[in-house]
Amino acid sequence: MIKRILLIMFSLLAAAVILIPISLFYILNNGNPYHKHLVNKHIPQHLEELGYSEEDIIEHAYLQPKHLINNDVYHGHYKVVFADEPQLEYLYGVTKKGKNVVQFCEKETLLGPRHYGEMTTDESNHSEEFCIGYFDNRD
């Protein structure tokens, strides 16, 4: 009986030693799957509610930044490039409290494919009334 208990405990310990590093490696490289689910669920729905269709949007995708962003939102966020403003990449996030979709005030300026210029906070065609700072609240 004691040998059986020791075998079970050793098996659980071995599984933990193997699975924990694999899980951490996955999350560091691909982001938190729960955050990705929330972002991919809420933000496209928000854009539809605002009246945007597939024809209005050139590109949209989930992003997992390698640097710290605003702590009020989940780390993974969403980029959107609109057809009438192909030089700007709008960034959206989902708040931790309330799971509300917010637009970041900063927009990426696209100079070419995967080539970015300065971030801008200027008012543009698709700027929402309320936005939050991308780099605010990073403590």
N, CA, C and O atoms as a GROMACS GRO file, in nm:
protein
  556
    1MET      N    1   0.082  -0.120   0.000
    1MET     CA    2   0.000   0.000   0.000
    1MET      C    3   0.087   0.127   0.000
    1MET      O    4   0.059   0.221  -0.073
    2ILE      N    5   0.192   0.127   0.082
    2ILE     CA    6   0.281   0.243   0.089
    2ILE      C    7   0.355   0.261  -0.043
    2ILE      O    8   0.376   0.373  -0.088
    3LYS      N    9   0.395   0.149  -0.105
    3LYS     CA   10   0.464   0.158  -0.234
    3LYS      C   11   0.372   0.219  -0.339
    3LYS      O   12   0.417   0.296  -0.424
    4ARG      N   13   0.246   0.185  -0.333
    4ARG     CA   14   0.149   0.238  -0.430
    4ARG      C   15   0.132   0.390  -0.412
    4ARG      O   16   0.128   0.464  -0.510
    5ILE      N   17   0.122   0.434  -0.288
    5ILE     CA   18   0.109   0.577  -0.259
    5ILE      C   19   0.234   0.652  -0.304
    5ILE      O   20   0.224   0.759  -0.364
    6LEU      N   21   0.352   0.596  -0.276
    6LEU     CA   22   0.476   0.659  -0.319
    6LEU      C   23   0.486   0.666  -0.472
    6LEU      O   24   0.533   0.765  -0.527
    7LEU      N   25   0.441   0.560  -0.539
    7LEU     CA   26   0.442   0.559  -0.685
    7LEU      C   27   0.350   0.667  -0.742
    7LEU      O   28   0.386   0.737  -0.837
    8ILE      N   29   0.232   0.681  -0.683
    8ILE     CA   30   0.138   0.785  -0.728
    8ILE      C   31   0.196   0.923  -0.703
    8ILE      O   32   0.190   1.009  -0.791
    9MET      N   33   0.253   0.946  -0.586
    9MET     CA   34   0.311   1.077  -0.554
    9MET      C   35   0.429   1.109  -0.647
    9MET      O   36   0.442   1.222  -0.694
   10PHE      N   37   0.514   1.010  -0.673
   10PHE     CA   38   0.627   1.030  -0.763
   10PHE      C   39   0.578   1.060  -0.905
   10PHE      O   40   0.635   1.146  -0.973
   11SER      N   41   0.474   0.992  -0.949
   11SER     CA   42   0.417   1.016  -1.083
   11SER      C   43   0.362   1.157  -1.095
   11SER      O   44   0.383   1.225  -1.196
   12LEU      N   45   0.290   1.202  -0.992
   12LEU     CA   46   0.236   1.339  -0.994
   12LEU      C   47   0.347   1.443  -0.994
   12LEU      O   48   0.339   1.542  -1.066
   13LEU      N   49   0.450   1.420  -0.915
   13LEU     CA   50   0.564   1.512  -0.911
   13LEU      C   51   0.635   1.516  -1.046
   13LEU      O   52   0.671   1.624  -1.094
   14ALA      N   53   0.656   1.401  -1.107
   14ALA     CA   54   0.721   1.395  -1.238
   14ALA      C   55   0.637   1.466  -1.344
   14ALA      O   56   0.691   1.538  -1.428
   15ALA      N   57   0.506   1.447  -1.340
   15ALA     CA   58   0.417   1.514  -1.436
   15ALA      C   59   0.425   1.666  -1.418
   15ALA      O   60   0.429   1.740  -1.516
   16ALA      N   61   0.426   1.712  -1.292
   16ALA     CA   62   0.434   1.856  -1.266
   16ALA      C   63   0.567   1.913  -1.314
   16ALA      O   64   0.570   2.021  -1.373
   17VAL      N   65   0.675   1.841  -1.290
   17VAL     CA   66   0.808   1.888  -1.333
   17VAL      C   67   0.815   1.900  -1.485
   17VAL      O   68   0.884   1.987  -1.537
   18ILE      N   69   0.745   1.815  -1.555
   18ILE     CA   70   0.746   1.818  -1.702
   18ILE      C   71   0.646   1.921  -1.756
   18ILE      O   72   0.680   1.998  -1.846
   19LEU      N   73   0.523   1.924  -1.702
   19LEU     CA   74   0.417   2.008  -1.758
   19LEU      C   75   0.432   2.157  -1.726
   19LEU      O   76   0.397   2.241  -1.809
   20ILE      N   77   0.481   2.191  -1.609
   20ILE     CA   78   0.492   2.333  -1.572
   20ILE      C   79   0.587   2.408  -1.666
   20ILE      O   80   0.548   2.514  -1.715
   21PRO      N   81   0.708   2.360  -1.693
   21PRO     CA   82   0.794   2.434  -1.787
   21PRO      C   83   0.736   2.441  -1.929
   21PRO      O   84   0.749   2.543  -1.997
   22ILE      N   85   0.672   2.333  -1.973
   22ILE     CA   86   0.611   2.335  -2.107
   22ILE      C   87   0.500   2.439  -2.113
   22ILE      O   88   0.490   2.513  -2.210
   23SER      N   89   0.417   2.446  -2.008
   23SER     CA   90   0.309   2.545  -2.003
   23SER      C   91   0.364   2.687  -2.003
   23SER      O   92   0.314   2.773  -2.075
   24LEU      N   93   0.466   2.712  -1.922
   24LEU     CA   94   0.526   2.845  -1.917
   24LEU      C   95   0.587   2.884  -2.051
   24LEU      O   96   0.572   2.998  -2.095
   25PHE      N   97   0.655   2.791  -2.114
   25PHE     CA   98   0.714   2.816  -2.246
   25PHE      C   99   0.606   2.852  -2.348
   25PHE      O  100   0.624   2.944  -2.427
   26TYR      N  101   0.495   2.780  -2.346
   26TYR     CA  102   0.384   2.808  -2.438
   26TYR      C  103   0.327   2.948  -2.414
   26TYR      O  104   0.308   3.025  -2.508
   27ILE      N  105   0.301   2.981  -2.288
   27ILE     CA  106   0.241   3.112  -2.256
   27ILE      C  107   0.336   3.225  -2.291
   27ILE      O  108   0.292   3.329  -2.341
   28LEU      N  109   0.465   3.209  -2.266
   28LEU     CA  110   0.561   3.314  -2.300
   28LEU      C  111   0.570   3.337  -2.451
   28LEU      O  112   0.589   3.451  -2.495
   29ASN      N  113   0.556   3.233  -2.530
   29ASN     CA  114   0.568   3.246  -2.675
   29ASN      C  115   0.436   3.280  -2.744
   29ASN      O  116   0.438   3.348  -2.846
   30ASN      N  117   0.324   3.235  -2.690
   30ASN     CA  118   0.196   3.252  -2.758
   30ASN      C  119   0.096   3.337  -2.683
   30ASN      O  120  -0.012   3.365  -2.736
   31GLY      N  121   0.127   3.378  -2.563
   31GLY     CA  122   0.034   3.458  -2.484
   31GLY      C  123  -0.066   3.370  -2.410
   31GLY      O  124  -0.075   3.249  -2.433
   32ASN      N  125  -0.138   3.433  -2.322
   32ASN     CA  126  -0.237   3.364  -2.242
   32ASN      C  127  -0.357   3.328  -2.329
   32ASN      O  128  -0.417   3.418  -2.388
   33PRO      N  129  -0.393   3.201  -2.340
   33PRO     CA  130  -0.505   3.162  -2.426
   33PRO      C  131  -0.638   3.223  -2.384
   33PRO      O  132  -0.724   3.249  -2.468
   34TYR      N  133  -0.657   3.248  -2.254
   34TYR     CA  134  -0.780   3.310  -2.206
   34TYR      C  135  -0.790   3.454  -2.254
   34TYR      O  136  -0.896   3.498  -2.297
   35HIS      N  137  -0.680   3.528  -2.248
   35HIS     CA  138  -0.679   3.667  -2.296
   35HIS      C  139  -0.709   3.670  -2.446
   35HIS      O  140  -0.786   3.754  -2.493
   36LYS      N  141  -0.649   3.579  -2.520
   36LYS     CA  142  -0.672   3.572  -2.664
   36LYS      C  143  -0.819   3.544  -2.694
   36LYS      O  144  -0.876   3.604  -2.786
   37HIS      N  145  -0.880   3.455  -2.619
   37HIS     CA  146  -1.022   3.424  -2.637
   37HIS      C  147  -1.108   3.547  -2.612
   37HIS      O  148  -1.198   3.578  -2.691
   38LEU      N  149  -1.082   3.618  -2.501
   38LEU     CA  150  -1.160   3.737  -2.468
   38LEU      C  151  -1.149   3.844  -2.576
   38LEU      O  152  -1.249   3.902  -2.618
   39VAL      N  153  -1.027   3.870  -2.620
   39VAL     CA  154  -1.004   3.974  -2.721
   39VAL      C  155  -1.071   3.936  -2.852
   39VAL      O  156  -1.138   4.020  -2.913
   40ASN      N  157  -1.054   3.812  -2.897
   40ASN     CA  158  -1.114   3.769  -3.024
   40ASN      C  159  -1.266   3.758  -3.017
   40ASN      O  160  -1.332   3.758  -3.120
   41LYS      N  161  -1.321   3.749  -2.898
   41LYS     CA  162  -1.466   3.743  -2.882
   41LYS      C  163  -1.527   3.883  -2.877
   41LYS      O  164  -1.625   3.909  -2.947
   42HIS      N  165  -1.471   3.972  -2.797
   42HIS     CA  166  -1.534   4.101  -2.770
   42HIS      C  167  -1.506   4.208  -2.876
   42HIS      O  168  -1.597   4.284  -2.910
   43ILE      N  169  -1.385   4.216  -2.928
   43ILE     CA  170  -1.350   4.328  -3.016
   43ILE      C  171  -1.416   4.319  -3.153
   43ILE      O  172  -1.470   4.421  -3.198
   44PRO      N  173  -1.416   4.206  -3.223
   44PRO     CA  174  -1.490   4.202  -3.351
   44PRO      C  175  -1.638   4.234  -3.334
   44PRO      O  176  -1.699   4.299  -3.419
   45GLN      N  177  -1.697   4.188  -3.223
   45GLN     CA  178  -1.837   4.218  -3.194
   45GLN      C  179  -1.855   4.369  -3.173
   45GLN      O  180  -1.953   4.426  -3.221
   46HIS      N  181  -1.763   4.433  -3.104
   46HIS     CA  182  -1.767   4.578  -3.081
   46HIS      C  183  -1.760   4.653  -3.214
   46HIS      O  184  -1.834   4.749  -3.235
   47LEU      N  185  -1.673   4.610  -3.303
   47LEU     CA  186  -1.659   4.676  -3.433
   47LEU      C  187  -1.787   4.660  -3.516
   47LEU      O  188  -1.827   4.754  -3.586
   48GLU      N  189  -1.851   4.545  -3.508
   48GLU     CA  190  -1.978   4.525  -3.578
   48GLU      C  191  -2.086   4.616  -3.522
   48GLU      O  192  -2.165   4.673  -3.597
   49GLU      N  193  -2.090   4.631  -3.389
   49GLU     CA  194  -2.188   4.719  -3.325
   49GLU      C  195  -2.168   4.864  -3.367
   49GLU      O  196  -2.264   4.940  -3.372
   50LEU      N  197  -2.045   4.902  -3.396
   50LEU     CA  198  -2.017   5.038  -3.443
   50LEU      C  199  -2.052   5.055  -3.591
   50LEU      O  200  -2.046   5.167  -3.643
   51GLY      N  201  -2.088   4.947  -3.658
   51GLY     CA  202  -2.131   4.955  -3.798
   51GLY      C  203  -2.024   4.923  -3.900
   51GLY      O  204  -2.045   4.945  -4.020
   52TYR      N  205  -1.910   4.872  -3.858
   52TYR     CA  206  -1.804   4.838  -3.952
   52TYR      C  207  -1.830   4.701  -4.013
   52TYR      O  208  -1.871   4.608  -3.943
   53SER      N  209  -1.806   4.689  -4.142
   53SER     CA  210  -1.821   4.561  -4.212
   53SER      C  211  -1.684   4.512  -4.258
   53SER      O  212  -1.584   4.581  -4.240
   54GLU      N  213  -1.680   4.394  -4.316
   54GLU     CA  214  -1.554   4.338  -4.367
   54GLU      C  215  -1.493   4.426  -4.476
   54GLU      O  216  -1.371   4.431  -4.491
   55GLU      N  217  -1.578   4.496  -4.552
   55GLU     CA  218  -1.527   4.584  -4.658
   55GLU      C  219  -1.456   4.707  -4.602
   55GLU      O  220  -1.368   4.764  -4.666
   56ASP      N  221  -1.494   4.748  -4.480
   56ASP     CA  222  -1.434   4.866  -4.418
   56ASP      C  223  -1.296   4.837  -4.359
   56ASP      O  224  -1.218   4.929  -4.335
   57ILE      N  225  -1.266   4.710  -4.337
   57ILE     CA  226  -1.143   4.672  -4.266
   57ILE      C  227  -1.051   4.594  -4.360
   57ILE      O  228  -1.090   4.492  -4.417
   58ILE      N  229  -0.927   4.643  -4.374
   58ILE     CA  230  -0.827   4.574  -4.456
   58ILE      C  231  -0.765   4.459  -4.378
   58ILE      O  232  -0.748   4.349  -4.431
   59GLU      N  233  -0.730   4.487  -4.253
   59GLU     CA  234  -0.658   4.388  -4.173
   59GLU      C  235  -0.702   4.399  -4.028
   59GLU      O  236  -0.723   4.509  -3.977
   60HIS      N  237  -0.716   4.285  -3.962
   60HIS     CA  238  -0.744   4.282  -3.819
   60HIS      C  239  -0.685   4.154  -3.763
   60HIS      O  240  -0.692   4.048  -3.825
   61ALA      N  241  -0.625   4.165  -3.644
   61ALA     CA  242  -0.560   4.047  -3.585
   61ALA      C  243  -0.532   4.069  -3.437
   61ALA      O  244  -0.524   4.182  -3.389
   62TYR      N  245  -0.520   3.959  -3.366
   62TYR     CA  246  -0.480   3.959  -3.226
   62TYR      C  247  -0.330   3.985  -3.217
   62TYR      O  248  -0.253   3.932  -3.298
   63LEU      N  249  -0.288   4.065  -3.120
   63LEU     CA  250  -0.146   4.093  -3.098
   63LEU      C  251  -0.108   4.059  -2.954
   63LEU      O  252  -0.187   4.078  -2.862
   64GLN      N  253   0.011   4.011  -2.937
   64GLN     CA  254   0.066   3.984  -2.804
   64GLN      C  255   0.196   4.063  -2.793
   64GLN      O  256   0.301   4.014  -2.834
   65PRO      N  257   0.191   4.187  -2.738
   65PRO     CA  258   0.313   4.268  -2.732
   65PRO      C  259   0.416   4.208  -2.637
   65PRO      O  260   0.382   4.138  -2.542
   66LYS      N  261   0.541   4.237  -2.665
   66LYS     CA  262   0.651   4.188  -2.582
   66LYS      C  263   0.688   4.288  -2.472
   66LYS      O  264   0.776   4.261  -2.390
   67HIS      N  265   0.621   4.404  -2.471
   67HIS     CA  266   0.648   4.507  -2.371
   67HIS      C  267   0.522   4.530  -2.288
   67HIS      O  268   0.414   4.488  -2.326
   68LEU      N  269   0.538   4.598  -2.175
   68LEU     CA  270   0.424   4.628  -2.088
   68LEU      C  271   0.334   4.732  -2.152
   68LEU      O  272   0.380   4.829  -2.212
   69ILE      N  273   0.202   4.710  -2.137
   69ILE     CA  274   0.104   4.809  -2.179
   69ILE      C  275   0.018   4.844  -2.057
   69ILE      O  276   0.048   4.799  -1.946
   70ASN      N  277  -0.086   4.922  -2.077
   70ASN     CA  278  -0.175   4.967  -1.971
   70ASN      C  279  -0.227   4.848  -1.888
   70ASN      O  280  -0.280   4.752  -1.944
   71ASN      N  281  -0.211   4.855  -1.756
   71ASN     CA  282  -0.253   4.745  -1.668
   71ASN      C  283  -0.403   4.734  -1.651
   71ASN      O  284  -0.451   4.636  -1.593
   72ASP      N  285  -0.480   4.832  -1.700
   72ASP     CA  286  -0.626   4.824  -1.690
   72ASP      C  287  -0.686   4.730  -1.793
   72ASP      O  288  -0.802   4.691  -1.782
   73VAL      N  289  -0.608   4.692  -1.893
   73VAL     CA  290  -0.656   4.603  -1.998
   73VAL      C  291  -0.574   4.474  -1.998
   73VAL      O  292  -0.463   4.470  -1.946
   74TYR      N  293  -0.632   4.370  -2.057
   74TYR     CA  294  -0.557   4.246  -2.073
   74TYR      C  295  -0.439   4.270  -2.166
   74TYR      O  296  -0.445   4.356  -2.254
   75HIS      N  297  -0.332   4.195  -2.146
   75HIS     CA  298  -0.208   4.219  -2.219
   75HIS      C  299  -0.223   4.201  -2.370
   75HIS      O  300  -0.170   4.281  -2.447
   76GLY      N  301  -0.293   4.100  -2.412
   76GLY     CA  302  -0.316   4.081  -2.555
   76GLY      C  303  -0.416   4.184  -2.605
   76GLY      O  304  -0.513   4.214  -2.536
   77HIS      N  305  -0.393   4.238  -2.723
   77HIS     CA  306  -0.488   4.334  -2.778
   77HIS      C  307  -0.509   4.308  -2.927
   77HIS      O  308  -0.462   4.207  -2.979
   78TYR      N  309  -0.579   4.398  -2.994
   78TYR     CA  310  -0.627   4.375  -3.130
   78TYR      C  311  -0.588   4.494  -3.217
   78TYR      O  312  -0.606   4.609  -3.177
   79LYS      N  313  -0.536   4.466  -3.336
   79LYS     CA  314  -0.504   4.574  -3.429
   79LYS      C  315  -0.605   4.573  -3.542
   79LYS      O  316  -0.651   4.467  -3.585
   80VAL      N  317  -0.640   4.692  -3.590
   80VAL     CA  318  -0.734   4.707  -3.701
   80VAL      C  319  -0.680   4.812  -3.796
   80VAL      O  320  -0.641   4.921  -3.753
   81VAL      N  321  -0.677   4.780  -3.925
   81VAL     CA  322  -0.641   4.876  -4.030
   81VAL      C  323  -0.765   4.894  -4.116
   81VAL      O  324  -0.815   4.799  -4.176
   82PHE      N  325  -0.814   5.018  -4.124
   82PHE     CA  326  -0.934   5.049  -4.200
   82PHE      C  327  -0.900   5.082  -4.344
   82PHE      O  328  -0.791   5.132  -4.373
   83ALA      N  329  -0.992   5.053  -4.435
   83ALA     CA  330  -0.970   5.070  -4.579
   83ALA      C  331  -0.947   5.217  -4.616
   83ALA      O  332  -0.866   5.246  -4.704
   84ASP      N  333  -1.017   5.310  -4.548
   84ASP     CA  334  -1.002   5.451  -4.584
   84ASP      C  335  -0.882   5.517  -4.515
   84ASP      O  336  -0.852   5.633  -4.544
   85GLU      N  337  -0.815   5.447  -4.426
   85GLU     CA  338  -0.694   5.497  -4.360
   85GLU      C  339  -0.589   5.385  -4.351
   85GLU      O  340  -0.556   5.340  -4.242
   86PRO      N  341  -0.538   5.341  -4.465
   86PRO     CA  342  -0.444   5.228  -4.462
   86PRO      C  343  -0.309   5.261  -4.398
   86PRO      O  344  -0.229   5.171  -4.373
   87GLN      N  345  -0.283   5.388  -4.371
   87GLN     CA  346  -0.156   5.428  -4.310
   87GLN      C  347  -0.160   5.425  -4.157
   87GLN      O  348  -0.057   5.448  -4.093
   88LEU      N  349  -0.277   5.397  -4.097
   88LEU     CA  350  -0.290   5.393  -3.951
   88LEU      C  351  -0.334   5.256  -3.903
   88LEU      O  352  -0.420   5.192  -3.965
   89GLU      N  353  -0.275   5.212  -3.794
   89GLU     CA  354  -0.313   5.086  -3.731
   89GLU      C  355  -0.373   5.120  -3.595
   89GLU      O  356  -0.302   5.162  -3.504
   90TYR      N  357  -0.504   5.100  -3.582
   90TYR     CA  358  -0.574   5.127  -3.457
   90TYR      C  359  -0.557   5.007  -3.364
   90TYR      O  360  -0.554   4.892  -3.408
   91LEU      N  361  -0.546   5.036  -3.234
   91LEU     CA  362  -0.526   4.932  -3.134
   91LEU      C  363  -0.642   4.933  -3.035
   91LEU      O  364  -0.681   5.039  -2.986
   92TYR      N  365  -0.695   4.816  -3.006
   92TYR     CA  366  -0.807   4.799  -2.914
   92TYR      C  367  -0.768   4.700  -2.805
   92TYR      O  368  -0.686   4.611  -2.827
   93GLY      N  369  -0.828   4.717  -2.687
   93GLY     CA  370  -0.805   4.625  -2.577
   93GLY      C  371  -0.935   4.595  -2.505
   93GLY      O  372  -1.037   4.660  -2.529
   94VAL      N  373  -0.931   4.497  -2.415
   94VAL     CA  374  -1.045   4.460  -2.332
   94VAL      C  375  -1.007   4.485  -2.188
   94VAL      O  376  -0.904   4.436  -2.140
   95THR      N  377  -1.090   4.564  -2.116
   95THR     CA  378  -1.060   4.598  -1.978
   95THR      C  379  -1.076   4.477  -1.887
   95THR      O  380  -1.158   4.389  -1.911
   96LYS      N  381  -0.994   4.475  -1.782
   96LYS     CA  382  -1.001   4.365  -1.686
   96LYS      C  383  -1.129   4.375  -1.603
   96LYS      O  384  -1.189   4.273  -1.569
   97LYS      N  385  -1.170   4.497  -1.572
   97LYS     CA  386  -1.293   4.517  -1.496
   97LYS      C  387  -1.406   4.546  -1.594
   97LYS      O  388  -1.405   4.649  -1.661
   98GLY      N  389  -1.501   4.458  -1.602
   98GLY     CA  390  -1.618   4.480  -1.687
   98GLY      C  391  -1.607   4.423  -1.827
   98GLY      O  392  -1.707   4.415  -1.898
   99LYS      N  393  -1.488   4.383  -1.868
   99LYS     CA  394  -1.466   4.326  -2.003
   99LYS      C  395  -1.519   4.419  -2.112
   99LYS      O  396  -1.579   4.374  -2.210
  100ASN      N  397  -1.495   4.548  -2.096
  100ASN     CA  398  -1.536   4.647  -2.196
  100ASN      C  399  -1.426   4.666  -2.300
  100ASN      O  400  -1.307   4.658  -2.268
  101VAL      N  401  -1.467   4.692  -2.422
  101VAL     CA  402  -1.371   4.718  -2.530
  101VAL      C  403  -1.335   4.865  -2.528
  101VAL      O  404  -1.423   4.951  -2.523
  102VAL      N  405  -1.206   4.895  -2.533
  102VAL     CA  406  -1.159   5.034  -2.539
  102VAL      C  407  -1.059   5.048  -2.654
  102VAL      O  408  -0.987   4.955  -2.688
  103GLN      N  409  -1.058   5.166  -2.710
  103GLN     CA  410  -0.959   5.197  -2.813
  103GLN      C  411  -0.843   5.269  -2.744
  103GLN      O  412  -0.865   5.354  -2.658
  104PHE      N  413  -0.722   5.234  -2.782
  104PHE     CA  414  -0.607   5.307  -2.730
  104PHE      C  415  -0.595   5.439  -2.805
  104PHE      O  416  -0.618   5.444  -2.926
  105CYS      N  417  -0.559   5.546  -2.734
  105CYS     CA  418  -0.546   5.679  -2.797
  105CYS      C  419  -0.434   5.680  -2.901
  105CYS      O  420  -0.443   5.749  -3.002
  106GLU      N  421  -0.329   5.603  -2.876
  106GLU     CA  422  -0.216   5.597  -2.968
  106GLU      C  423  -0.249   5.505  -3.085
  106GLU      O  424  -0.308   5.399  -3.068
  107LYS      N  425  -0.208   5.548  -3.203
  107LYS     CA  426  -0.224   5.468  -3.324
  107LYS      C  427  -0.087   5.451  -3.388
  107LYS      O  428  -0.006   5.544  -3.387
  108GLU      N  429  -0.062   5.333  -3.443
  108GLU     CA  430   0.065   5.307  -3.512
  108GLU      C  431   0.058   5.366  -3.652
  108GLU      O  432  -0.041   5.348  -3.722
  109THR      N  433   0.163   5.436  -3.694
  109THR     CA  434   0.173   5.489  -3.830
  109THR      C  435   0.246   5.387  -3.915
  109THR      O  436   0.361   5.352  -3.887
  110LEU      N  437   0.179   5.339  -4.019
  110LEU     CA  438   0.239   5.238  -4.107
  110LEU      C  439   0.312   5.307  -4.222
  110LEU      O  440   0.252   5.385  -4.296
  111LEU      N  441   0.439   5.278  -4.236
  111LEU     CA  442   0.518   5.332  -4.347
  111LEU      C  443   0.527   5.232  -4.461
  111LEU      O  444   0.552   5.270  -4.576
  112GLY      N  445   0.506   5.108  -4.431
  112GLY     CA  446   0.510   4.998  -4.528
  112GLY      C  447   0.471   4.871  -4.456
  112GLY      O  448   0.443   4.875  -4.336
  113PRO      N  449   0.469   4.760  -4.526
  113PRO     CA  450   0.435   4.634  -4.459
  113PRO      C  451   0.530   4.605  -4.343
  113PRO      O  452   0.651   4.593  -4.363
  114ARG      N  453   0.475   4.593  -4.225
  114ARG     CA  454   0.552   4.564  -4.102
  114ARG      C  455   0.663   4.666  -4.075
  114ARG      O  456   0.764   4.634  -4.012
  115HIS      N  457   0.644   4.787  -4.122
  115HIS     CA  458   0.742   4.894  -4.099
  115HIS      C  459   0.666   5.013  -4.040
  115HIS      O  460   0.582   5.074  -4.107
  116TYR      N  461   0.697   5.046  -3.915
  116TYR     CA  462   0.620   5.146  -3.842
  116TYR      C  463   0.699   5.274  -3.823
  116TYR      O  464   0.821   5.273  -3.810
  117GLY      N  465   0.624   5.385  -3.821
  117GLY     CA  466   0.682   5.515  -3.788
  117GLY      C  467   0.648   5.548  -3.644
  117GLY      O  468   0.637   5.459  -3.559
  118GLU      N  469   0.631   5.675  -3.617
  118GLU     CA  470   0.596   5.722  -3.483
  118GLU      C  471   0.450   5.689  -3.451
  118GLU      O  472   0.366   5.683  -3.540
  119MET      N  473   0.423   5.668  -3.322
  119MET     CA  474   0.284   5.655  -3.279
  119MET      C  475   0.223   5.794  -3.276
  119MET      O  476   0.291   5.891  -3.243
  120THR      N  477   0.095   5.804  -3.310
  120THR     CA  478   0.028   5.933  -3.310
  120THR      C  479  -0.098   5.928  -3.224
  120THR      O  480  -0.163   5.824  -3.214
  121THR      N  481  -0.131   6.041  -3.162
  121THR     CA  482  -0.255   6.052  -3.086
  121THR      C  483  -0.350   6.150  -3.152
  121THR      O  484  -0.452   6.188  -3.094
  122ASP      N  485  -0.318   6.192  -3.274
  122ASP     CA  486  -0.403   6.287  -3.346
  122ASP      C  487  -0.540   6.227  -3.373
  122ASP      O  488  -0.555   6.105  -3.388
  123GLU      N  489  -0.641   6.315  -3.378
  123GLU     CA  490  -0.777   6.274  -3.412
  123GLU      C  491  -0.780   6.223  -3.555
  123GLU      O  492  -0.718   6.283  -3.643
  124SER      N  493  -0.850   6.114  -3.579
  124SER     CA  494  -0.858   6.057  -3.714
  124SER      C  495  -1.000   6.007  -3.739
  124SER      O  496  -1.087   6.017  -3.652
  125ASN      N  497  -1.024   5.954  -3.858
  125ASN     CA  498  -1.159   5.914  -3.899
  125ASN      C  499  -1.225   5.815  -3.804
  125ASN      O  500  -1.346   5.823  -3.782
  126HIS      N  501  -1.151   5.722  -3.750
  126HIS     CA  502  -1.210   5.615  -3.670
  126HIS      C  503  -1.176   5.626  -3.521
  126HIS      O  504  -1.191   5.529  -3.447
  127SER      N  505  -1.131   5.744  -3.479
  127SER     CA  506  -1.104   5.765  -3.337
  127SER      C  507  -1.237   5.764  -3.261
  127SER      O  508  -1.334   5.827  -3.302
  128GLU      N  509  -1.239   5.691  -3.151
  128GLU     CA  510  -1.359   5.687  -3.068
  128GLU      C  511  -1.356   5.802  -2.968
  128GLU      O  512  -1.250   5.856  -2.938
  129GLU      N  513  -1.475   5.838  -2.917
  129GLU     CA  514  -1.485   5.949  -2.823
  129GLU      C  515  -1.400   5.925  -2.698
  129GLU      O  516  -1.330   6.015  -2.652
  130PHE      N  517  -1.407   5.804  -2.645
  130PHE     CA  518  -1.332   5.770  -2.525
  130PHE      C  519  -1.218   5.676  -2.563
  130PHE      O  520  -1.239   5.576  -2.631
  131CYS      N  521  -1.099   5.708  -2.518
  131CYS     CA  522  -0.984   5.620  -2.541
  131CYS      C  523  -0.896   5.622  -2.416
  131CYS      O  524  -0.907   5.712  -2.333
  132ILE      N  525  -0.809   5.523  -2.406
  132ILE     CA  526  -0.716   5.519  -2.293
  132ILE      C  527  -0.574   5.517  -2.347
  132ILE      O  528  -0.549   5.475  -2.460
  133GLY      N  529  -0.482   5.563  -2.265
  133GLY     CA  530  -0.341   5.567  -2.306
  133GLY      C  531  -0.279   5.428  -2.308
  133GLY      O  532  -0.294   5.351  -2.214
  134TYR      N  533  -0.211   5.398  -2.416
  134TYR     CA  534  -0.147   5.268  -2.435
  134TYR      C  535  -0.038   5.244  -2.330
  134TYR      O  536  -0.022   5.133  -2.281
  135PHE      N  537   0.036   5.350  -2.297
  135PHE     CA  538   0.148   5.336  -2.204
  135PHE      C  539   0.115   5.388  -2.064
  135PHE      O  540   0.205   5.395  -1.980
  136ASP      N  541  -0.010   5.425  -2.036
  136ASP     CA  542  -0.048   5.472  -1.903
  136ASP      C  543  -0.059   5.353  -1.807
  136ASP      O  544  -0.077   5.239  -1.850
  137ASN      N  545  -0.047   5.381  -1.678
  137ASN     CA  546  -0.071   5.282  -1.573
  137ASN      C  547   0.007   5.152  -1.595
  137ASN      O  548  -0.051   5.044  -1.598
  138ARG      N  549   0.138   5.164  -1.610
  138ARG     CA  550   0.221   5.045  -1.632
  138ARG      C  551   0.300   5.004  -1.508
  138ARG      O  552   0.390   4.921  -1.518
  139ASP      N  553   0.268   5.059  -1.393
  139ASP     CA  554   0.344   5.028  -1.271
  139ASP      C  555   0.329   4.882  -1.236
  139ASP      O  556   0.385   4.836  -1.136
   0.00000   0.00000   0.00000
